[in-house]
Amino acid sequence: MTATQVKHEVKDLSYAPLGKQRIEWAGREMPVLRQIREQFAKDKPLEGIKMVACCHVTTETANLAIALKAGGADAVLIASNPLSTQDDTAASLVADYDIPVFAIKGEDNETYNRHINIALDHRPNIIIDDGSDVTAALIQHRKDQIKEIIGTTEETTTGINRLRAMFDDGVLTFPAMNVNDADTKHFFDNRYGTGQSTIDGIVRATNVLIAGKTFVVGGYGWCSKGVALRAAGMGANVVITEVDHVRALEAAMDGFRVMPMSEAAKIGDIIVTLTGNKHVVASHHFDVMKDGAIVCNAGHFDIELDLKSLREKASEVKEVRPFTEQYILPNGKSVIVLGEGRLINLASAEGHPSAVMDMSFANQAKGSEYLALNKGKLEPGIHSIPREVDKEIARLKLNAMGIKIDDLSQEQLKYMSSWTEGTD
């Protein structure tokens, strides 16, 4: 560690050696981002641009931050969730890579909001957001800085929903890159990453056997599909709750039972929410749960569970394991809540595997580059990641996996572009 450090607020800089080792280990599984970092180091597409990255401060995010710095960015990193920060990673980014970090695992809401203000004091030109908290704070409280914004990138369903609401209200007056809907993001990060890491978080917190359990999944979007798939693969009896008729039908056709949460809550051994909405598990649902039901959330915000009403009705709350709290209800039954209702895959586990985040953060990096290269050219509102960027990330990933695919022949290209050719 150097004698002088960039500005920071982390748990303990002495954690840095372990953090550096873990950052480098994660980097081994992130070949796409590594190639982008090499390109960034050569081309410097982010030279002179101030950035704020509000993300889960993990080893994978560290590799993104290092790539942004290689591209010339003057970046500050803050946590997007109080329980997702890896303190050793945060320490190493400060001590070994001279990247300002303001993140401490378990920080309270006051500290979290203070860190958002510190980030905005950096006067960013580009914001990388995870849930759109920084963007919302900018629009609500720092209107004078909006003119300095080139754009923002967002990688969560929750964040995109918030951005759409901002645009509909006429307050999103700069471009936002929809990283979440890039094929190389949501097909892989949401389905395979969330699927594996959510199960990992539940098992680490409880050490329960998944096989044979009635496993209720709130929602059937890409994240929920991943969790349902993994739970079923481990022998669980999976139940889906939905408010969308098409998704409910899809879940039924995929072989899962579908019912309202009011019915599912009565039979669920494990209940997980992944919708991006509020009070998916509400007060009256807790009342009908079986004794010892396990409830957790893998959506972005903890408000998917109405924990305020649960605390009010509980006669006693006690921690029975790390990240595992038992709420004793007046009827004598108990409800087990994991990770304080926050993202369980990050609260009690390590989040998505590095190989999955490789593609998500490749999209964040290339989305930032796209904003920088098109400064002043993009209309306000939400923009998709360009299809050619999506395909290039997929190509780089396949190359890293040693997988080759076919190319269309000239004859096939001609056929695909013709309307006069049909059957022979």
N, C-alpha and C positions, 0 to 999 in steps of 0.2 A: 504494500500500500504506500502511496505517496504521502509526503508530509502535509501537503495542502490538498483540500478536496473541493470539488464543485459544491454548490449549495445543495442541501439534502435534508431529509428528515426520515431516517430509517431506524430500525430497532437497535442494531449494534454492528459497527463496521468490522468488528473482529470475526463476524460470521463470513466475511468475504471469501476466504480460501475455499471453503466448502461450496459456496455459491458459484465460484468460477469453475470449479470442477463439474458441477451439475449443469451449468450453462453450456460448457463444451460437450458434455455427454448428450444433451438435447440436440445440439447442433449437428451431431453425427446423423441424426434421423431427419434432418431438414435440408436435403440437398437442393431443393428448388430455391429456397430463400438464400442459401449459400451462393448459388449462381447469380441471383439477383444482386446480392451484396457485392460480388465481384464486378458486375456490370455498373453498379452505382459508384463504386470506388473509382472506376475508369471515367465515367461520363459526368459525375457530379450533378445529377438532375435536380437536387434539392439544395444546391448551393445558395446560401443567403436567406433561406426560408426558415422562419421560426415555427416550430411545431409543438403541439401538446398531444401526447398519447395517453388517453385514459383507458387503461386496459387492466386485466388481471395480471398482476406482477408475478409472473412465473418464468421458468427457464426458457420457455418458448417465446414469450414476449420479449425477454432479454435479447434473443437473437434478432427479433424484429428491430428493437431499438438500436442494436449495433449496426444493422443494415442501413437504417435511416441516417445514422451518423456518418457511415461510409459514403452515403450519397450527398453529404454536405449539410445536412439539416442541423439546425440548432434546436435540439429537442429536449423537452421536459416530460418525465414519465410520472403519472400518478395512478393510484389504484382505482379500479371501477367497482370494487366490492370489498367491504371491510374484512372479510374472512378468507379472501383468495390470495392475499399477498404471501409470497415465500420470502421471509426476512433475509435469508442468506443470499438469495438472488438479488434483492434490492441492494444489499450491502456491496456485493461484487460489482454491480453496475456503476456504483459511485466510486469505489476504491480502485477497480481495475480498468474501467472503461471511460471514466470521467463523464458519466451521464447523470444529470441531476434527477434524483428520484425522491418523491414524497409519498411514502407508503409504509404502513406498519400493520402487520396482521392483527386483527381485532380492534382497529381504531374505531372510536365512537363517531356518531354522526357529526358532531361539532368539528372533530378533526378532519373528517372526510370533506365537509363543506369548506373548511379552511384551506385544504389542499387544492380544491377546485379553484378557489380564489387566487392562490399562489400561482397555479397554472395559468390563469387568465392574466395575471400580472406580467407574465412572460410575453404578452401581446402576440399570440400566435397568428400565423397566416393560414396554416392548415391544422385542423383538429382531427385526430384519429380517435373515434369515440366507441364506447361499448355500453349502449343504453341511452346515449345522447344526453347525459347529465351535463357535460361541459357545454355542449351546444345550447341546451335549454338555459343554463345559467348565463351564458353570453347574451342571448336574446332578451332575457328578462332583466338582467342587472348591469350589462355592459354594452348598451346600445351604441355608445360612441366608438366601440372597437369593431363593430360589424364591417365598417368600410375597409378594415385591414385584412378581412378574411378572404382567402382565395376559395376555400371550400372545406368540406368535412367528409370523412369516410365513416361508414357505420356498418358493423358486422353482426348485429343481433336483430331478431324479429321485433323485439320490444322497441329497440332504437328506431328502426324503420317506421314502425307505427307512429311513434312520437314525431318523427320528421314529417310524415304525411299530414299529421294533425297541425303541425306548425305551418306547413305550406298552405293547407286549407284555410288557416286563420290569417294568412297573408304576412306572416312574420319571418318565414324562411326566405330570405332575400339573396341567398348565395347558393351555389351548387353543392349537392351532397351525393357522394358516390355510394350506391347500394351494393356494398360488398356481400351482404347477407344472401342476396339472390343469385350471385355468381354460381354457376353449376359446380365449379371446383371448390366452392365453399359449402353450400348447404347440402349437396348430395353426400359429402364426406364428413365434414365437421359435425353437422347436425345429426346425421344418421349414425355414422360409425363412431365418431368421437364422443358425442353425448351418450349414445347407447352404452358403450363400454365404461366410460368414466362415471356415469351415474350409478350403475350397478356396483362399480368398485367403491364408490363413496359409501353406499348403503352397507356393503359387507364390511368395510373397514370400521365404520361407526358401530355396528351391531354384532358382527360375526354370526348373523343368522343364516340358515340354509334357505336358499331361494326355491329350490325344488319343492313342489307340493304346496307352496303358498298361493293364496289368491292375491294377485298382484294387480292393483288398479292403477291405470295410467290416465291422467287428466289431459285430454287433447289427443289429436292424431295428426299433428303436423310432422315435419321431418324429424325434429328432436324426439317427439313422442314415439314415432315409428321405430326409431333406433332403440329406445329403451324397451318397447314392447317386444321387439325382435330378440334382443339379448335375454330378456327375462323368460320368454318362451323357450329359448334355446337352453336355458338352465333348468327347465322343468316346471316353471311357474304356470299357474292357471290365470291367464291374462284377461283383464276386463278393461274396456275402453269407455271413457265418457267423452261426449262431444256436444257441441252446439251447432255444428255445421253438418247439414244433411249429406253432402257429398262425401265428406271425410268419414262420417259415421258409417255410410254404406261401404266405403273402401275398407274400413276396419273389419266390418262384418264379413266381407268377401275375402279378407286375409285370414279369416278363421277365428277372430276374437269375438268374445261376447261384448255386446254394446248395451249400455243402460245409463240412466241418469245418475249423477253423483249421489243423490239421495238414496238410491238403491244400492249402488256400489259401496258406499260408506258402511253399510250394514255387514258386508261380507268380506271386506278387504283386510288381509293381514298386513300388507304393505301398500301404501297409497302415495303416488308420486305425481306432482303437478308440473306441467311443462307447456303452459298456454300463453304466457305473456299478459294475462288478464288478472283482475283483482278478485280475491275471495272465491277462488275456485273451490276450495274447501272452506265453507262458512261455518258460523256458530252452530247451526242446527245439524250440520253433518257430524260434528264432534259428538253430539249427544247420542247418536245412534251407533257409533262405532263399537266393535267388539273390544273386550278387555285386552289391553296390550297391543292394540293396532299401532303400527309404525307409520308416521306421516312425515313426508319430506317434500322438498321443492327443488326442481332443477331448472326452473324458469329464471329469468334475469333478476326479478325483484322478489323479496320475501313476502310481499303483500298478496301473493297467490294463496297464502294460508292466512286465515283470520286469527292470528295468534293473540291479538289484543283481547278479543272476546274469550278465547280459551284461557288466558291468564286470569281474567276477571271471574270466570266461573270455577277455576281450579281451587281446591282447598289446600293443595300443597304442590310445589314444584321442586324437583331435586334432580341433580345431575347424577346419572347412574353409570355413565361411561363418558369419556371425552366426546364432545359434540352430540351427546345423547341425553335428553331431558325427559323425565317422566312427570306428566301432569296427572294428579289425582283428582278425579271429579267427585262431586257430592254423592253420586250414586255408587261410589266405591270402585268404579272402573277406572282404568288409567289409559292415557294416550301417550305414546312415545313420539317426541318431535326431534328430528335430527338437524344439526347444524343451524339452530335458531331460525329455521325456515329459509336460510339463504342457500345459494347454489351448493347442493350437497356434494357434487363432484369436485368442487374446489374447497369446500369447507373441511371435509374430512379426508379427501384424497388429493391427487395432484392435477386434476383437470384432464383435458384431452391428451392423448398420446402425442408426442412431438411430431410424428409422421403425418398426423392429421392437421395439426396447426401449421405445418409447413405450407400447405396450400392456402389456408385462411390468411396467414400473414403475408404470403406472396401476393395475394389479392390486395391486402392493405397497402403494401409497399408500392405495387404497381398502380393502385388507385391514387395514391399520393403523387406519384410521378406524373400520372395523367392530368391531375389537377394543376400541377406546377407547369407542365408544358402547354396547357391550354388556358392559362391565366387570362381572364377577361373575355374568353371566347364562349364559355358555357352559360346557358340560361339558368336562372335560379330554379331550384327544385331538385327532384331526385333523378339521378342518372344511373343507368346500368353500367357495370363494368363492361368495356368493349368486348365483343365476342372474340376478337382475335387475341386479346389478352387472356381470356378464359382458356382458349384452346392452347395457347403457348404454355400456360402453367401446366395443363394436362400433359402436353408433350414432354416437358421437362421432367415431370413426375414419372411418366412411363419410361423415359430414358434411364432415370436413376434406378428404377426397378428392374431394368434389363428386359423390358417388354417391347417387342416390335409389333407393328400392325401393318395392314395392307395399305397401298396407295391405289387410288382409282386410275385405271388406264385411260389413255386418250379416247378410246372408243367409248368407255363408260362415261367420261366427262361429257362427250358429245351427246350421248343418249340422255343424260340427266338434264341437259340444257335445251333439248329439242321437244317440241310438242307434236311433231309430225310422225315420229317413230313410235310404233306400238308393238304388238305381237308380230313375230315373223310369219 
